[in-house]
Amino acid sequence: MDRIDAMRAFVQVVQEGAFTRAAERLELSPQLVSKYISQLEQHLGVRLLNRTTRKVHLTEAGARYFQGAQQVLSDIEDMENQLGDLQGQASGVLRISAPTSFAIHHMSPMLSAFREAHPAVGIDLQLNDRKVDIVEEGFDIALRIGHLKSSSLIARRIAPVRLVLCASPDYLARHGTPEKPEDLAHHQYLRYSYLELEAGQSLQKSLAASGNNTAMTSNNGDVLVAAAISGAGIALQPTFLAGPAISAGSLRILLPDHEPRPMGLYAVYAHRQLLASKVRSFIDFIDGFFGDPPYWDRFA
């Protein structure tokens, strides 16, 4: 017995006052409706209806069950309608985790444009440079920057993230310009705490060996870019942060032939199937929004 179908048949019989009219409404045979009611009574162990040749009457147990059954069926209908809305028009609150500096510099215009296209979606944006557990912490989607490692999560690459070694003209005038990666051992390094470089290339080896020359360590790229502009040392930073200063001449790119392999900006989410429309709409919207190449790489 399908308990929901039986419950629906029982409620319809009570509302119509007869098995025949209830069967017509449900587009079932009167025999099947009667069978549903009998099975429901057997399952509950009580009589729900007293049947006569002209009408059906609720028992005391039937009257109590009728009220509860109506509420259950109403709740199911509401839930199905809400889920249907999620798969149709994008709506609800979209919880996003994003890297702090990237979000501050580049996400406001994108989110404003997204909200204009999908006004029924509210945004809950949380900024954090650590890798959040999107399932445990209740996020719909996370933006991550790096070389994505294999995981159970689904990811879409949104844009390349170029890393450049840079320093101010003032710093280079005082300390000289490195001509090869090995020269970095004689310079002040501004280190980003969360940066994970791939091993094996000369620049990465030189930076890894420059620990004794680290002038500053920070978990915030904006601070390090500002320090580099002020002449405190050499920084390895993404162009989405350092690009404006490079374009303005406040920073110069060093050792361009030894740049690390570009990282990626990824949209990461938990499931590929039965994806809520608000999540699917956001992923489709952000994909390509920043351009190819991204607008922050179009500096002189």
C-alpha positions as CSV (number, residue, x, y, z in Angstrom):
1,M,0.0,0.0,0.0
2,D,1.2,3.5,-0.9
3,R,0.3,5.3,2.3
4,I,0.1,8.7,0.7
5,D,-2.2,7.5,-2.1
6,A,-4.4,5.8,0.5
7,M,-4.5,9.0,2.6
8,R,-5.4,11.1,-0.4
9,A,-8.2,8.6,-1.3
10,F,-9.5,8.8,2.3
11,V,-9.6,12.6,2.4
12,Q,-11.3,12.7,-1.0
13,V,-14.0,10.3,0.1
14,V,-14.7,12.4,3.2
15,Q,-14.8,15.6,1.2
16,E,-17.1,14.2,-1.5
17,G,-19.2,12.1,0.9
18,A,-19.2,9.1,-1.4
19,F,-16.8,6.6,-2.9
20,T,-18.0,7.1,-6.5
21,R,-17.6,10.9,-6.6
22,A,-14.2,10.5,-4.9
23,A,-13.1,8.0,-7.5
24,E,-14.2,10.4,-10.3
25,R,-12.1,13.2,-8.8
26,L,-9.1,11.0,-8.4
27,E,-9.6,9.3,-11.8
28,L,-9.6,5.9,-10.1
29,S,-12.1,3.1,-10.0
30,P,-14.4,3.0,-7.0
31,Q,-13.1,-0.5,-6.3
32,L,-9.5,0.8,-6.0
33,V,-10.6,3.7,-3.7
34,S,-12.5,1.2,-1.5
35,K,-9.4,-1.0,-1.4
36,Y,-7.2,1.9,-0.4
37,I,-9.5,2.8,2.5
38,S,-9.7,-0.8,3.7
39,Q,-5.9,-1.2,3.6
40,L,-5.5,2.1,5.5
41,E,-7.9,0.9,8.2
42,Q,-6.0,-2.4,8.5
43,H,-2.7,-0.6,8.7
44,L,-4.0,1.8,11.5
45,G,-6.0,-0.9,13.3
46,V,-9.1,1.3,13.6
47,R,-12.3,1.9,11.6
48,L,-12.2,5.3,9.9
49,L,-15.6,5.3,8.1
50,N,-19.0,3.8,8.7
51,R,-20.5,3.0,5.3
52,T,-24.2,3.0,4.4
53,T,-25.9,2.6,1.0
54,R,-26.2,6.4,0.6
55,K,-23.4,8.0,2.6
56,V,-20.2,7.5,4.5
57,H,-19.8,8.8,8.1
58,L,-16.6,9.4,10.0
59,T,-15.9,7.5,13.1
60,E,-14.3,9.4,16.1
61,A,-10.9,8.0,15.0
62,G,-11.7,8.9,11.4
63,A,-12.5,12.5,12.3
64,R,-9.2,12.8,14.1
65,Y,-7.2,11.1,11.3
66,F,-9.0,13.3,8.7
67,Q,-7.6,16.5,10.3
68,G,-4.1,15.2,10.4
69,A,-4.2,13.7,6.9
70,Q,-5.4,17.0,5.5
71,Q,-2.4,18.8,7.1
72,V,0.1,16.2,5.9
73,L,-1.2,16.4,2.3
74,S,-1.1,20.1,2.4
75,D,2.5,20.1,3.6
76,I,3.5,17.7,0.9
77,E,1.9,19.9,-1.7
78,D,3.6,23.0,-0.4
79,M,7.0,21.3,-0.3
80,E,6.6,20.1,-3.9
81,N,5.6,23.6,-5.0
82,Q,8.6,25.1,-3.4
83,L,11.0,22.6,-4.9
84,G,9.3,23.1,-8.3
85,D,9.9,26.9,-7.9
86,L,13.6,26.2,-7.2
87,Q,13.9,24.3,-10.4
88,G,12.1,26.9,-12.3
89,Q,12.8,30.5,-11.5
90,A,15.9,31.0,-9.5
91,S,15.0,32.1,-6.0
92,G,16.0,31.9,-2.4
93,V,19.2,32.9,-0.6
94,L,22.5,31.9,-2.3
95,R,25.3,31.3,0.3
96,I,28.7,32.0,-1.3
97,S,32.2,31.6,0.2
98,A,34.9,33.6,-1.6
99,P,38.5,34.7,-1.2
100,T,38.7,38.0,0.6
101,S,40.8,40.2,-1.7
102,F,39.3,38.8,-4.9
103,A,35.8,39.4,-3.6
104,I,36.5,43.0,-2.5
105,H,38.1,44.0,-5.8
106,H,36.0,42.1,-8.3
107,M,32.7,40.6,-7.1
108,S,30.5,43.6,-6.3
109,P,29.8,44.5,-10.0
110,M,29.3,40.8,-10.8
111,L,26.9,40.3,-8.0
112,S,25.0,43.4,-8.8
113,A,24.6,42.3,-12.4
114,F,23.5,38.8,-11.2
115,R,20.9,40.2,-8.9
116,E,19.5,42.4,-11.7
117,A,19.2,39.3,-13.8
118,H,17.8,37.2,-11.0
119,P,16.0,39.5,-8.5
120,A,14.4,36.7,-6.6
121,V,17.8,35.4,-5.4
122,G,19.4,37.0,-2.3
123,I,23.1,36.8,-1.7
124,D,24.8,35.8,1.5
125,L,28.5,36.3,0.8
126,Q,31.1,35.2,3.3
127,L,34.8,36.1,2.8
128,N,37.5,33.7,3.9
129,D,40.8,32.7,2.4
130,R,40.8,29.3,4.0
131,K,39.1,26.3,2.2
132,V,35.7,26.1,3.7
133,D,33.8,22.8,3.9
134,I,30.9,23.8,1.8
135,V,28.7,20.9,2.9
136,E,29.4,21.1,6.7
137,E,29.2,24.9,6.7
138,G,26.1,25.2,4.6
139,F,27.4,27.0,1.5
140,D,25.8,26.6,-1.9
141,I,29.0,27.4,-3.7
142,A,32.6,28.4,-3.0
143,L,35.0,30.3,-5.2
144,R,38.5,29.0,-4.9
145,I,41.8,30.0,-6.4
146,G,44.6,27.6,-6.9
147,H,45.6,24.4,-8.7
148,L,42.5,22.3,-8.1
149,K,43.1,18.9,-6.5
150,S,40.9,15.9,-7.0
151,S,37.9,15.8,-4.6
152,S,34.3,14.6,-4.4
153,L,33.2,18.2,-5.1
154,I,32.2,19.5,-8.6
155,A,34.2,22.4,-10.0
156,R,34.0,24.7,-13.0
157,R,37.0,26.7,-14.1
158,I,35.9,30.4,-14.3
159,A,39.1,32.2,-15.2
160,P,42.9,31.9,-15.3
161,V,44.8,33.5,-12.4
162,R,48.2,34.8,-13.4
163,L,50.9,35.2,-10.8
164,V,53.6,37.8,-11.3
165,L,56.7,38.6,-9.3
166,C,56.8,42.4,-8.9
167,A,58.5,45.2,-7.0
168,S,58.4,49.0,-7.0
169,P,60.9,51.1,-9.1
170,D,62.2,52.6,-5.8
171,Y,63.0,49.2,-4.4
172,L,64.7,48.1,-7.6
173,A,66.7,51.3,-7.6
174,R,68.0,50.6,-4.1
175,H,68.5,46.9,-4.3
176,G,69.0,46.1,-8.0
177,T,66.8,44.1,-10.4
178,P,67.1,40.3,-10.3
179,E,68.1,38.9,-13.6
180,K,67.6,35.2,-12.8
181,P,65.7,33.3,-10.1
182,E,68.9,32.6,-8.1
183,D,69.2,36.4,-7.5
184,L,66.1,36.4,-5.3
185,A,68.3,35.0,-2.5
186,H,69.7,38.6,-2.1
187,H,66.3,40.3,-2.0
188,Q,63.5,41.0,0.6
189,Y,60.5,38.7,0.0
190,L,56.9,39.6,0.9
191,R,55.3,36.1,1.4
192,Y,51.6,35.2,1.2
193,S,50.7,32.7,3.8
194,Y,48.3,30.5,1.8
195,L,50.2,30.4,-1.5
196,E,51.0,26.9,-2.6
197,L,53.5,26.8,-5.5
198,E,54.1,23.8,-7.6
199,A,57.6,22.4,-7.0
200,G,60.2,21.8,-9.7
201,Q,60.6,25.2,-11.4
202,S,63.5,27.5,-10.8
203,L,61.4,30.4,-9.5
204,Q,59.6,28.2,-7.0
205,K,62.8,26.7,-5.8
206,S,64.3,30.1,-5.3
207,L,61.3,31.4,-3.4
208,A,61.2,28.3,-1.3
209,A,64.9,28.9,-0.4
210,S,64.4,32.6,0.4
211,G,62.9,32.0,3.9
212,N,65.7,33.8,5.6
213,N,65.1,36.9,3.5
214,T,61.3,37.1,4.2
215,A,60.6,40.7,5.2
216,M,56.9,40.2,5.7
217,T,54.4,37.3,5.8
218,S,50.6,38.0,5.6
219,N,47.5,36.1,4.8
220,N,46.2,39.1,2.9
221,G,47.4,39.9,-0.6
222,D,46.3,43.6,-0.5
223,V,48.6,44.2,2.4
224,L,51.5,42.6,0.5
225,V,50.8,44.6,-2.7
226,A,50.7,47.8,-0.7
227,A,54.0,46.9,1.0
228,A,55.6,46.2,-2.4
229,I,54.4,49.5,-3.8
230,S,55.9,51.2,-0.7
231,G,59.3,49.6,-1.5
232,A,59.4,47.0,1.2
233,G,60.4,44.1,-1.0
234,I,59.4,41.7,-3.9
235,A,56.0,40.1,-3.9
236,L,54.5,37.2,-5.9
237,Q,50.9,38.2,-6.4
238,P,48.0,37.6,-8.8
239,T,47.4,40.2,-11.4
240,F,43.8,40.7,-10.2
241,L,45.5,42.5,-7.3
242,A,48.7,43.8,-8.7
243,G,47.4,44.7,-12.2
244,P,46.4,48.3,-11.5
245,A,49.7,49.1,-9.8
246,I,51.6,47.5,-12.7
247,S,49.5,49.5,-15.2
248,A,50.2,52.7,-13.3
249,G,53.9,52.0,-13.1
250,S,53.9,51.7,-9.3
251,L,55.1,48.1,-9.7
252,R,57.3,46.4,-12.3
253,I,57.1,42.7,-13.3
254,L,60.2,40.8,-12.7
255,L,61.5,37.6,-14.3
256,P,58.5,37.2,-16.7
257,D,60.1,34.2,-18.4
258,H,60.0,32.3,-15.1
259,E,56.3,32.9,-14.1
260,P,54.6,30.0,-12.3
261,R,52.0,28.1,-14.3
262,P,48.7,30.1,-14.0
263,M,46.3,29.0,-11.3
264,G,42.6,29.0,-11.8
265,L,39.5,30.7,-10.3
266,Y,37.0,27.8,-9.7
267,A,33.4,27.7,-8.8
268,V,33.0,24.6,-6.5
269,Y,29.7,23.0,-5.5
270,A,28.6,19.7,-4.0
271,H,26.3,18.1,-6.5
272,R,26.0,17.9,-10.3
273,Q,22.4,16.4,-10.4
274,L,19.3,18.1,-9.1
275,L,21.1,21.4,-8.8
276,A,19.0,24.2,-7.4
277,S,18.2,26.8,-10.0
278,K,19.9,29.6,-7.9
279,V,23.2,27.6,-8.0
280,R,22.9,26.7,-11.7
281,S,22.0,30.3,-12.6
282,F,25.0,31.7,-10.7
283,I,27.5,29.3,-12.2
284,D,26.2,30.0,-15.7
285,F,26.3,33.7,-15.0
286,I,29.8,33.9,-13.6
287,D,31.3,31.7,-16.3
288,G,32.8,34.1,-18.8
289,F,31.8,37.2,-16.9
290,F,35.4,38.4,-16.3
291,G,36.3,37.9,-19.9
292,D,39.0,35.9,-21.8
293,P,41.6,36.9,-21.0
294,P,40.2,38.4,-17.7
295,Y,39.9,42.2,-17.7
296,W,42.5,42.5,-14.9
297,D,45.2,41.1,-17.3
298,R,44.7,43.9,-19.8
299,F,47.2,46.3,-18.3
300,A,50.1,47.8,-20.2
